[in-house]
Amino acid sequence: MSSSWIPASPQHIVVMGVSGCGKTSVGSALAQRLGCEFLDGDTLHSAENIAKMTAGTPLTDEDRFPWLRAVGRELGDCHASGHSLVVGCSALRRSYRDLVREQAPGTVFFHLHGDIEVLTERLRLRSGHFMPATLLASQLDVLEPLEGDEQGTVLDVGLSITEIVDAAVEWLSHTR
């Protein structure tokens, strides 16, 4: 099913999950399907955060909070200007998603979820990214699933990108 549904009002969407789940690939494809821009949230990290992660040091909440607020600001600014935006952002904890929603109420979260074996293999094959595979365990330890009152859904990374995007668009078309 390759839906051509286009949202009538601006959407602010976060494609979330741990490293290696496909946030950039799925987010880019979803933005293209919706006819809007995609932003890789990693580009909003400070140089200090990138250096820490490159060195294999997990970020603290204090490291993450300014970054998450920046993600939220980007979503909120786009919405205020009448444009939709899809952002790839780990958004692992409820409190992190709450920070994004403070800047962009109504943000939808698509949680890309997969088995650790699949994620580990994807990270092993990935090159040119600052996030080392050794930090996957720390991300999985921090991950909190979407709660019932959060707008969003879980999508299986075992599906193809097209199938994931189809499922996301189908979910959006039934909830807006």
C-alpha positions, 0 to 999 in steps of 0.5 A: 500500500503506497498511500498518497495521503497528504496532511491538511494541517502542519505535522510535527513528527519525530522518528525516534529510537536507539542508534541503528534503528533507521531514524534517518532513512525512515524519516527522510522517506516519510518526509518525502511521502508527506511532501515536507522537510526532514531534519536529522536531529544529530545536526543540532548536537553541540560539538561537545556532545558529538565529541563525548559520543565519538569517544564512547561516553554516553551523554548525561541528561544535562548534555541532552536537554539543550539539544532536545529543546533545540529539536522542539524549537525546530518543530515548533518554528516550522509548525508556526510558519505553517510547514510540516517537519519530520525530525530524526531524534532518539527521544529515548525517555518520556522526559525527553519527549516532554521537552520536545513537546514543550516547544512543539505541542502535538508532536507525534512520535514514531518509535522504530523498534527492533531486536538487539541483534538487528540493531547491532548488525546495522551498527556494525555495518554503518560507517561515517557516523560519530555514534559508536556501536558500544553505546547501543547498550546504554541507549537500550538501558535508557529507552522508555516506550511510548506511554498511552497518553503520548501521541504516536505508535511503534513501528517494526524495523524488520519491515522495509522502509516503504512498509514502515512509511506506509504504516506511519502514513496509515496511522496519521490518516486515522488519527488526525 
